[in-house]
Amino acid sequence: MYKIDCPDGRKPFGKEAKKYTASLVARKSTQVTKLDSDKYCRMIGVATANGKRQ
């Protein structure tokens, strides 16, 4: 996500980071607007949940 630097699951605090970011959108209507792609061709986007930017 844009402006979020979250470690992946193999790095320190990766599992905790995944759990927290998932809690931001759990059981909510979500939408991601693509802004760009990184050097690994992963999408960079802005996420909204229930119409509010996360």
mmCIF file of the N, C-alpha and C atoms, coordinates in Angstrom:
data_MODEL
# 
_entry.id   MODEL 
# 
loop_
_atom_site.group_PDB 
_atom_site.id 
_atom_site.type_symbol 
_atom_site.label_atom_id 
_atom_site.label_alt_id 
_atom_site.label_comp_id 
_atom_site.label_asym_id 
_atom_site.label_entity_id 
_atom_site.label_seq_id 
_atom_site.pdbx_PDB_ins_code 
_atom_site.Cartn_x 
_atom_site.Cartn_y 
_atom_site.Cartn_z 
_atom_site.occupancy 
_atom_site.B_iso_or_equiv 
_atom_site.pdbx_formal_charge 
_atom_site.auth_seq_id 
_atom_site.auth_comp_id 
_atom_site.auth_asym_id 
_atom_site.auth_atom_id 
_atom_site.pdbx_PDB_model_num 
ATOM 1   N N  . MET A 1 1  ? 0.832   -1.174  0.000   1.00 0.00 ? 1  MET A N  1 
ATOM 2   C CA . MET A 1 1  ? 0.000   0.000   0.000   1.00 0.00 ? 1  MET A CA 1 
ATOM 3   C C  . MET A 1 1  ? 0.879   1.239   0.000   1.00 0.00 ? 1  MET A C  1 
ATOM 4   N N  . TYR A 1 2  ? 0.372   2.265   -0.604  1.00 0.00 ? 2  TYR A N  1 
ATOM 5   C CA . TYR A 1 2  ? 1.070   3.545   -0.686  1.00 0.00 ? 2  TYR A CA 1 
ATOM 6   C C  . TYR A 1 2  ? 1.288   4.115   0.707   1.00 0.00 ? 2  TYR A C  1 
ATOM 7   N N  . LYS A 1 3  ? 2.491   4.555   0.978   1.00 0.00 ? 3  LYS A N  1 
ATOM 8   C CA . LYS A 1 3  ? 2.907   5.162   2.243   1.00 0.00 ? 3  LYS A CA 1 
ATOM 9   C C  . LYS A 1 3  ? 2.911   4.182   3.414   1.00 0.00 ? 3  LYS A C  1 
ATOM 10  N N  . ILE A 1 4  ? 2.884   2.887   3.145   1.00 0.00 ? 4  ILE A N  1 
ATOM 11  C CA . ILE A 1 4  ? 2.968   1.873   4.199   1.00 0.00 ? 4  ILE A CA 1 
ATOM 12  C C  . ILE A 1 4  ? 4.225   1.048   3.947   1.00 0.00 ? 4  ILE A C  1 
ATOM 13  N N  . ASP A 1 5  ? 5.122   1.004   4.910   1.00 0.00 ? 5  ASP A N  1 
ATOM 14  C CA . ASP A 1 5  ? 6.315   0.183   4.802   1.00 0.00 ? 5  ASP A CA 1 
ATOM 15  C C  . ASP A 1 5  ? 6.141   -0.965  5.782   1.00 0.00 ? 5  ASP A C  1 
ATOM 16  N N  . CYS A 1 6  ? 5.730   -2.092  5.265   1.00 0.00 ? 6  CYS A N  1 
ATOM 17  C CA . CYS A 1 6  ? 5.368   -3.232  6.092   1.00 0.00 ? 6  CYS A CA 1 
ATOM 18  C C  . CYS A 1 6  ? 6.309   -4.395  5.768   1.00 0.00 ? 6  CYS A C  1 
ATOM 19  N N  . PRO A 1 7  ? 6.988   -4.952  6.775   1.00 0.00 ? 7  PRO A N  1 
ATOM 20  C CA . PRO A 1 7  ? 7.892   -6.076  6.494   1.00 0.00 ? 7  PRO A CA 1 
ATOM 21  C C  . PRO A 1 7  ? 7.126   -7.318  6.067   1.00 0.00 ? 7  PRO A C  1 
ATOM 22  N N  . ASP A 1 8  ? 7.743   -8.130  5.226   1.00 0.00 ? 8  ASP A N  1 
ATOM 23  C CA . ASP A 1 8  ? 7.065   -9.372  4.841   1.00 0.00 ? 8  ASP A CA 1 
ATOM 24  C C  . ASP A 1 8  ? 7.176   -10.392 5.971   1.00 0.00 ? 8  ASP A C  1 
ATOM 25  N N  . GLY A 1 9  ? 6.491   -11.495 5.828   1.00 0.00 ? 9  GLY A N  1 
ATOM 26  C CA . GLY A 1 9  ? 6.362   -12.485 6.887   1.00 0.00 ? 9  GLY A CA 1 
ATOM 27  C C  . GLY A 1 9  ? 7.648   -13.110 7.373   1.00 0.00 ? 9  GLY A C  1 
ATOM 28  N N  . ARG A 1 10 ? 8.689   -13.101 6.559   1.00 0.00 ? 10 ARG A N  1 
ATOM 29  C CA . ARG A 1 10 ? 9.956   -13.726 6.971   1.00 0.00 ? 10 ARG A CA 1 
ATOM 30  C C  . ARG A 1 10 ? 10.853  -12.786 7.759   1.00 0.00 ? 10 ARG A C  1 
ATOM 31  N N  . LYS A 1 11 ? 10.528  -11.515 7.786   1.00 0.00 ? 11 LYS A N  1 
ATOM 32  C CA . LYS A 1 11 ? 11.359  -10.528 8.485   1.00 0.00 ? 11 LYS A CA 1 
ATOM 33  C C  . LYS A 1 11 ? 10.818  -10.301 9.898   1.00 0.00 ? 11 LYS A C  1 
ATOM 34  N N  . PRO A 1 12 ? 11.663  -9.733  10.779  1.00 0.00 ? 12 PRO A N  1 
ATOM 35  C CA . PRO A 1 12 ? 11.181  -9.447  12.131  1.00 0.00 ? 12 PRO A CA 1 
ATOM 36  C C  . PRO A 1 12 ? 9.898   -8.610  12.110  1.00 0.00 ? 12 PRO A C  1 
ATOM 37  N N  . PHE A 1 13 ? 8.939   -9.009  12.908  1.00 0.00 ? 13 PHE A N  1 
ATOM 38  C CA . PHE A 1 13 ? 7.642   -8.353  13.034  1.00 0.00 ? 13 PHE A CA 1 
ATOM 39  C C  . PHE A 1 13 ? 6.757   -8.486  11.793  1.00 0.00 ? 13 PHE A C  1 
ATOM 40  N N  . GLY A 1 14 ? 7.139   -9.321  10.847  1.00 0.00 ? 14 GLY A N  1 
ATOM 41  C CA . GLY A 1 14 ? 6.348   -9.517  9.635   1.00 0.00 ? 14 GLY A CA 1 
ATOM 42  C C  . GLY A 1 14 ? 4.953   -10.065 9.909   1.00 0.00 ? 14 GLY A C  1 
ATOM 43  N N  . LYS A 1 15 ? 4.870   -11.078 10.766  1.00 0.00 ? 15 LYS A N  1 
ATOM 44  C CA . LYS A 1 15 ? 3.558   -11.663 11.081  1.00 0.00 ? 15 LYS A CA 1 
ATOM 45  C C  . LYS A 1 15 ? 2.670   -10.659 11.809  1.00 0.00 ? 15 LYS A C  1 
ATOM 46  N N  . GLU A 1 16 ? 3.247   -9.902  12.724  1.00 0.00 ? 16 GLU A N  1 
ATOM 47  C CA . GLU A 1 16 ? 2.493   -8.897  13.451  1.00 0.00 ? 16 GLU A CA 1 
ATOM 48  C C  . GLU A 1 16 ? 2.000   -7.794  12.520  1.00 0.00 ? 16 GLU A C  1 
ATOM 49  N N  . ALA A 1 17 ? 2.855   -7.386  11.588  1.00 0.00 ? 17 ALA A N  1 
ATOM 50  C CA . ALA A 1 17 ? 2.482   -6.349  10.625  1.00 0.00 ? 17 ALA A CA 1 
ATOM 51  C C  . ALA A 1 17 ? 1.337   -6.818  9.737   1.00 0.00 ? 17 ALA A C  1 
ATOM 52  N N  . LYS A 1 18 ? 1.403   -8.066  9.285   1.00 0.00 ? 18 LYS A N  1 
ATOM 53  C CA . LYS A 1 18 ? 0.340   -8.609  8.447   1.00 0.00 ? 18 LYS A CA 1 
ATOM 54  C C  . LYS A 1 18 ? -0.980  -8.654  9.211   1.00 0.00 ? 18 LYS A C  1 
ATOM 55  N N  . LYS A 1 19 ? -0.918  -9.094  10.460  1.00 0.00 ? 19 LYS A N  1 
ATOM 56  C CA . LYS A 1 19 ? -2.128  -9.179  11.279  1.00 0.00 ? 19 LYS A CA 1 
ATOM 57  C C  . LYS A 1 19 ? -2.742  -7.795  11.479  1.00 0.00 ? 19 LYS A C  1 
ATOM 58  N N  . TYR A 1 20 ? -1.916  -6.800  11.753  1.00 0.00 ? 20 TYR A N  1 
ATOM 59  C CA . TYR A 1 20 ? -2.419  -5.440  11.969  1.00 0.00 ? 20 TYR A CA 1 
ATOM 60  C C  . TYR A 1 20 ? -3.035  -4.856  10.699  1.00 0.00 ? 20 TYR A C  1 
ATOM 61  N N  . THR A 1 21 ? -2.324  -4.957  9.572   1.00 0.00 ? 21 THR A N  1 
ATOM 62  C CA . THR A 1 21 ? -2.866  -4.380  8.344   1.00 0.00 ? 21 THR A CA 1 
ATOM 63  C C  . THR A 1 21 ? -4.139  -5.096  7.908   1.00 0.00 ? 21 THR A C  1 
ATOM 64  N N  . ALA A 1 22 ? -4.219  -6.395  8.134   1.00 0.00 ? 22 ALA A N  1 
ATOM 65  C CA . ALA A 1 22 ? -5.439  -7.138  7.820   1.00 0.00 ? 22 ALA A CA 1 
ATOM 66  C C  . ALA A 1 22 ? -6.600  -6.654  8.692   1.00 0.00 ? 22 ALA A C  1 
ATOM 67  N N  . SER A 1 23 ? -6.305  -6.304  9.946   1.00 0.00 ? 23 SER A N  1 
ATOM 68  C CA . SER A 1 23 ? -7.369  -5.835  10.840  1.00 0.00 ? 23 SER A CA 1 
ATOM 69  C C  . SER A 1 23 ? -7.966  -4.506  10.383  1.00 0.00 ? 23 SER A C  1 
ATOM 70  N N  . LEU A 1 24 ? -7.209  -3.728  9.614   1.00 0.00 ? 24 LEU A N  1 
ATOM 71  C CA . LEU A 1 24 ? -7.717  -2.448  9.128   1.00 0.00 ? 24 LEU A CA 1 
ATOM 72  C C  . LEU A 1 24 ? -8.846  -2.614  8.115   1.00 0.00 ? 24 LEU A C  1 
ATOM 73  N N  . VAL A 1 25 ? -8.873  -3.750  7.428   1.00 0.00 ? 25 VAL A N  1 
ATOM 74  C CA . VAL A 1 25 ? -9.861  -3.943  6.360   1.00 0.00 ? 25 VAL A CA 1 
ATOM 75  C C  . VAL A 1 25 ? -10.783 -5.144  6.575   1.00 0.00 ? 25 VAL A C  1 
ATOM 76  N N  . ALA A 1 26 ? -10.607 -5.862  7.672   1.00 0.00 ? 26 ALA A N  1 
ATOM 77  C CA . ALA A 1 26 ? -11.421 -7.058  7.918   1.00 0.00 ? 26 ALA A CA 1 
ATOM 78  C C  . ALA A 1 26 ? -12.903 -6.705  7.982   1.00 0.00 ? 26 ALA A C  1 
ATOM 79  N N  . ARG A 1 27 ? -13.703 -7.497  7.281   1.00 0.00 ? 27 ARG A N  1 
ATOM 80  C CA . ARG A 1 27 ? -15.156 -7.365  7.258   1.00 0.00 ? 27 ARG A CA 1 
ATOM 81  C C  . ARG A 1 27 ? -15.625 -6.001  6.766   1.00 0.00 ? 27 ARG A C  1 
ATOM 82  N N  . LYS A 1 28 ? -14.858 -5.378  5.903   1.00 0.00 ? 28 LYS A N  1 
ATOM 83  C CA . LYS A 1 28 ? -15.220 -4.078  5.338   1.00 0.00 ? 28 LYS A CA 1 
ATOM 84  C C  . LYS A 1 28 ? -15.215 -4.171  3.819   1.00 0.00 ? 28 LYS A C  1 
ATOM 85  N N  . SER A 1 29 ? -15.985 -3.323  3.201   1.00 0.00 ? 29 SER A N  1 
ATOM 86  C CA . SER A 1 29 ? -15.968 -3.200  1.748   1.00 0.00 ? 29 SER A CA 1 
ATOM 87  C C  . SER A 1 29 ? -14.703 -2.441  1.371   1.00 0.00 ? 29 SER A C  1 
ATOM 88  N N  . THR A 1 30 ? -13.865 -3.038  0.532   1.00 0.00 ? 30 THR A N  1 
ATOM 89  C CA . THR A 1 30 ? -12.574 -2.431  0.215   1.00 0.00 ? 30 THR A CA 1 
ATOM 90  C C  . THR A 1 30 ? -12.416 -2.144  -1.270  1.00 0.00 ? 30 THR A C  1 
ATOM 91  N N  . GLN A 1 31 ? -11.546 -1.190  -1.555  1.00 0.00 ? 31 GLN A N  1 
ATOM 92  C CA . GLN A 1 31 ? -11.194 -0.856  -2.932  1.00 0.00 ? 31 GLN A CA 1 
ATOM 93  C C  . GLN A 1 31 ? -9.749  -0.385  -2.939  1.00 0.00 ? 31 GLN A C  1 
ATOM 94  N N  . VAL A 1 32 ? -8.994  -0.777  -3.964  1.00 0.00 ? 32 VAL A N  1 
ATOM 95  C CA . VAL A 1 32 ? -7.612  -0.333  -4.123  1.00 0.00 ? 32 VAL A CA 1 
ATOM 96  C C  . VAL A 1 32 ? -7.497  0.385   -5.461  1.00 0.00 ? 32 VAL A C  1 
ATOM 97  N N  . THR A 1 33 ? -6.956  1.589   -5.425  1.00 0.00 ? 33 THR A N  1 
ATOM 98  C CA . THR A 1 33 ? -6.713  2.359   -6.634  1.00 0.00 ? 33 THR A CA 1 
ATOM 99  C C  . THR A 1 33 ? -5.227  2.298   -6.937  1.00 0.00 ? 33 THR A C  1 
ATOM 100 N N  . LYS A 1 34 ? -4.875  1.729   -8.086  1.00 0.00 ? 34 LYS A N  1 
ATOM 101 C CA . LYS A 1 34 ? -3.466  1.566   -8.445  1.00 0.00 ? 34 LYS A CA 1 
ATOM 102 C C  . LYS A 1 34 ? -2.844  2.912   -8.781  1.00 0.00 ? 34 LYS A C  1 
ATOM 103 N N  . LEU A 1 35 ? -1.661  3.148   -8.191  1.00 0.00 ? 35 LEU A N  1 
ATOM 104 C CA . LEU A 1 35 ? -0.905  4.367   -8.459  1.00 0.00 ? 35 LEU A CA 1 
ATOM 105 C C  . LEU A 1 35 ? 0.312   4.091   -9.323  1.00 0.00 ? 35 LEU A C  1 
ATOM 106 N N  . ASP A 1 36 ? 0.961   2.943   -9.088  1.00 0.00 ? 36 ASP A N  1 
ATOM 107 C CA . ASP A 1 36 ? 2.233   2.650   -9.750  1.00 0.00 ? 36 ASP A CA 1 
ATOM 108 C C  . ASP A 1 36 ? 2.571   1.182   -9.517  1.00 0.00 ? 36 ASP A C  1 
ATOM 109 N N  . SER A 1 37 ? 3.743   0.772   -9.990  1.00 0.00 ? 37 SER A N  1 
ATOM 110 C CA . SER A 1 37 ? 4.303   -0.549  -9.710  1.00 0.00 ? 37 SER A CA 1 
ATOM 111 C C  . SER A 1 37 ? 5.733   -0.350  -9.240  1.00 0.00 ? 37 SER A C  1 
ATOM 112 N N  . ASP A 1 38 ? 6.195   -1.226  -8.340  1.00 0.00 ? 38 ASP A N  1 
ATOM 113 C CA . ASP A 1 38 ? 7.575   -1.115  -7.880  1.00 0.00 ? 38 ASP A CA 1 
ATOM 114 C C  . ASP A 1 38 ? 8.506   -1.883  -8.807  1.00 0.00 ? 38 ASP A C  1 
ATOM 115 N N  . LYS A 1 39 ? 9.787   -1.937  -8.441  1.00 0.00 ? 39 LYS A N  1 
ATOM 116 C CA . LYS A 1 39 ? 10.768  -2.582  -9.318  1.00 0.00 ? 39 LYS A CA 1 
ATOM 117 C C  . LYS A 1 39 ? 10.560  -4.090  -9.438  1.00 0.00 ? 39 LYS A C  1 
ATOM 118 N N  . TYR A 1 40 ? 9.741   -4.679  -8.556  1.00 0.00 ? 40 TYR A N  1 
ATOM 119 C CA . TYR A 1 40 ? 9.431   -6.106  -8.620  1.00 0.00 ? 40 TYR A CA 1 
ATOM 120 C C  . TYR A 1 40 ? 8.072   -6.358  -9.276  1.00 0.00 ? 40 TYR A C  1 
ATOM 121 N N  . CYS A 1 41 ? 7.529   -5.324  -9.911  1.00 0.00 ? 41 CYS A N  1 
ATOM 122 C CA . CYS A 1 41 ? 6.229   -5.379  -10.605 1.00 0.00 ? 41 CYS A CA 1 
ATOM 123 C C  . CYS A 1 41 ? 5.051   -5.598  -9.657  1.00 0.00 ? 41 CYS A C  1 
ATOM 124 N N  . ARG A 1 42 ? 5.211   -5.220  -8.394  1.00 0.00 ? 42 ARG A N  1 
ATOM 125 C CA . ARG A 1 42 ? 4.105   -5.288  -7.440  1.00 0.00 ? 42 ARG A CA 1 
ATOM 126 C C  . ARG A 1 42 ? 3.328   -3.978  -7.502  1.00 0.00 ? 42 ARG A C  1 
ATOM 127 N N  . MET A 1 43 ? 2.025   -4.084  -7.382  1.00 0.00 ? 43 MET A N  1 
ATOM 128 C CA . MET A 1 43 ? 1.187   -2.908  -7.448  1.00 0.00 ? 43 MET A CA 1 
ATOM 129 C C  . MET A 1 43 ? 1.347   -2.050  -6.193  1.00 0.00 ? 43 MET A C  1 
ATOM 130 N N  . ILE A 1 44 ? 1.411   -0.751  -6.399  1.00 0.00 ? 44 ILE A N  1 
ATOM 131 C CA . ILE A 1 44 ? 1.391   0.222   -5.317  1.00 0.00 ? 44 ILE A CA 1 
ATOM 132 C C  . ILE A 1 44 ? 0.078   0.975   -5.461  1.00 0.00 ? 44 ILE A C  1 
ATOM 133 N N  . GLY A 1 45 ? -0.714  0.999   -4.401  1.00 0.00 ? 45 GLY A N  1 
ATOM 134 C CA . GLY A 1 45 ? -2.010  1.633   -4.507  1.00 0.00 ? 45 GLY A CA 1 
ATOM 135 C C  . GLY A 1 45 ? -2.489  2.209   -3.195  1.00 0.00 ? 45 GLY A C  1 
ATOM 136 N N  . VAL A 1 46 ? -3.572  2.962   -3.296  1.00 0.00 ? 46 VAL A N  1 
ATOM 137 C CA . VAL A 1 46 ? -4.238  3.538   -2.142  1.00 0.00 ? 46 VAL A CA 1 
ATOM 138 C C  . VAL A 1 46 ? -5.456  2.677   -1.835  1.00 0.00 ? 46 VAL A C  1 
ATOM 139 N N  . ALA A 1 47 ? -5.546  2.247   -0.574  1.00 0.00 ? 47 ALA A N  1 
ATOM 140 C CA . ALA A 1 47 ? -6.663  1.396   -0.167  1.00 0.00 ? 47 ALA A CA 1 
ATOM 141 C C  . ALA A 1 47 ? -7.699  2.205   0.595   1.00 0.00 ? 47 ALA A C  1 
ATOM 142 N N  . THR A 1 48 ? -8.961  1.898   0.319   1.00 0.00 ? 48 THR A N  1 
ATOM 143 C CA . THR A 1 48 ? -10.048 2.472   1.101   1.00 0.00 ? 48 THR A CA 1 
ATOM 144 C C  . THR A 1 48 ? -10.873 1.315   1.657   1.00 0.00 ? 48 THR A C  1 
ATOM 145 N N  . ALA A 1 49 ? -11.429 1.522   2.830   1.00 0.00 ? 49 ALA A N  1 
ATOM 146 C CA . ALA A 1 49 ? -12.306 0.555   3.462   1.00 0.00 ? 49 ALA A CA 1 
ATOM 147 C C  . ALA A 1 49 ? -13.549 1.293   3.939   1.00 0.00 ? 49 ALA A C  1 
ATOM 148 N N  . ASN A 1 50 ? -14.692 0.845   3.459   1.00 0.00 ? 50 ASN A N  1 
ATOM 149 C CA . ASN A 1 50 ? -15.955 1.528   3.755   1.00 0.00 ? 50 ASN A CA 1 
ATOM 150 C C  . ASN A 1 50 ? -15.889 3.007   3.379   1.00 0.00 ? 50 ASN A C  1 
ATOM 151 N N  . GLY A 1 51 ? -15.188 3.292   2.269   1.00 0.00 ? 51 GLY A N  1 
ATOM 152 C CA . GLY A 1 51 ? -15.106 4.654   1.756   1.00 0.00 ? 51 GLY A CA 1 
ATOM 153 C C  . GLY A 1 51 ? -14.105 5.560   2.439   1.00 0.00 ? 51 GLY A C  1 
ATOM 154 N N  . LYS A 1 52 ? -13.369 5.054   3.424   1.00 0.00 ? 52 LYS A N  1 
ATOM 155 C CA . LYS A 1 52 ? -12.373 5.862   4.133   1.00 0.00 ? 52 LYS A CA 1 
ATOM 156 C C  . LYS A 1 52 ? -10.978 5.350   3.812   1.00 0.00 ? 52 LYS A C  1 
ATOM 157 N N  . ARG A 1 53 ? -10.071 6.299   3.567   1.00 0.00 ? 53 ARG A N  1 
ATOM 158 C CA . ARG A 1 53 ? -8.678  5.953   3.276   1.00 0.00 ? 53 ARG A CA 1 
ATOM 159 C C  . ARG A 1 53 ? -8.031  5.319   4.483   1.00 0.00 ? 53 ARG A C  1 
ATOM 160 N N  . GLN A 1 54 ? -7.326  4.228   4.273   1.00 0.00 ? 54 GLN A N  1 
ATOM 161 C CA . GLN A 1 54 ? -6.714  3.495   5.392   1.00 0.00 ? 54 GLN A CA 1 
ATOM 162 C C  . GLN A 1 54 ? -5.273  3.885   5.559   1.00 0.00 ? 54 GLN A C  1 
# 
